[in-house]
Amino acid sequence: MRFRSARLLASILLACCAALAQANDLVVVVSARSPVEAMRADQVAAIFLGQAPRFPNGAVATALDQPLGSAQRDEFYLRVAGKTPALLKAYWSKMVFTGRGQPPRELAGSAAVRKAVAEDPALIGYIEREALDPSVRQVLLVH
């Protein structure tokens, strides 16, 4: 009987952890009016690191960031570009110093990013999965 109870408890705990992990997923979004349907992580990383100024279809792309120091921003860059906050800071310091680029503009959070992206098909951003609504289209699930 104790073994069954322990197994049941372990199953419940595992299910809760999986649900929590899914709730914290980030998604990369574009405007619902954008023709872009899907993107690979390397394409997204190139846009956010200033290495590619365009979407895969050739349209101009402008990245929007979450606030500096936010968990969403740190998780996004680690998972999509393989950069820790320290590496990202060093990267942008070098890009700005050499005149090769500027970091993406920061907005206050997922709601602000979603609103801006929804209004402009040239923008791309990342938000929490639960912040999705019909005004934006998910082009990449970050995991």
N, C-alpha and C positions, 0 to 999 in steps of 0.2 A: 504494500500500500504506500509506504514512504517513497519508494522508487518511482511509482506512478505520479505522485504529487510533485516530486522534484522534476520529473520530465515535463509535466504540465506547466509548472512554473517557468522552466527554461524555455519552453515553446512560447509562452505568453511574453516573456522578456525579449526574446528574439523578434517576435512580431512587432512589439512596441519600438524596438531599436530600428527596425527596417522602416516603419512608418515615420519615425522621427527623421531618419536620414533622407527620406524622400521629401518630407516637408521642407527641408533646408536646401533642396536642390536649387541651383541657379539655372536660368535659361537666358540665352542670347536672343534678343528680339529686334525686329524691324517693324516699321509701320505696316498695318494691314493693307495699305495702299501700295506697298512696295512689291515689285515683281519677284524679288528674291524669295525663294521657297525654302532653301536649306543651305547650310554652309558647314565646312569641315573646321575642326579646331585650329588647324594651321592657318586657314584663311582668316578666321576671326582674330587670331593672335597677330597676324601681319597688319591688320587694320589698326588694332589697339596699340601696337608698338610703332606705328608710323612708318611701316615698311611698305604698305600697299594702300594707296589713297582711293581705291575703288573696290566695289563689290565684284564678285565673279562675273556678273553680266556686263561690267564696264561702267556702271553708274557710279558717280562720286559717292564716297562713304565717309562719314564723319562720326567718330566714336565719342561716346559719353561715358564717363566714369562715375562710380559711386564715391562717396567721400573718402579722403585719405585716412587710413587707419581703421576703416570699417571691415568687419569680418567678411562681408560680401566681396569687397575689392580684393582682399588678401587671398581668399579662396579662389576667386575667378582667375587671377594672374598665376597662381600656383598650378591650378588644374589645366588652364588653357595654354599658358606660355611657359610654364615651368620656372617661374620667377618668384622668389620670396620678396617681401617688402624691401629688404636691403638691396637685393639685386636689381629690383625695379627702380629704386631711387638712383642707384649708380648708373643704370642704363640711361635714364632720362637726364641725369646730370651731364653725361657725356654727349647725348644727342643735342641738348640745348647749347652746351658750351661750343660744340663744333658747328652749330647752325644748321644741323640736319633735321631738326624737328622739335615740336612742342608736345607735351603730354596732352591727352584728351581733357576736355573741359569737365569739371566735376559738378554734379548736381546733388541735391540734398538726400536722396535715397531712391528706393525702387519706385515709389509713386511718382516722383518728379521725373525720373528717367523714362518711365512708361508714358507719361503725359507728353513729354518733349518728342519722344520717338514716334508716338502716334500721330503727331501733328506734322512731321517732316519725313518723307520717304528717304531722304539722304542720310538720316541718322541711324545709328546702331548702338545698342546698349545691352546691359545685363541686369536682370532683376530676379527676385525670388520667384520660384515657380508659382506659389500661391497668389502672387500679384498679377498674374496673367489675366487679361480680359480681351474681348473681341477687337479692341482698338489696335492691338499689336499682334505680330505673328512670331511664334517661336521658330528660330532657324537652327538652334543648337541647344541640346540639353548638356549642361556642364556636369560631369561626374567623374 
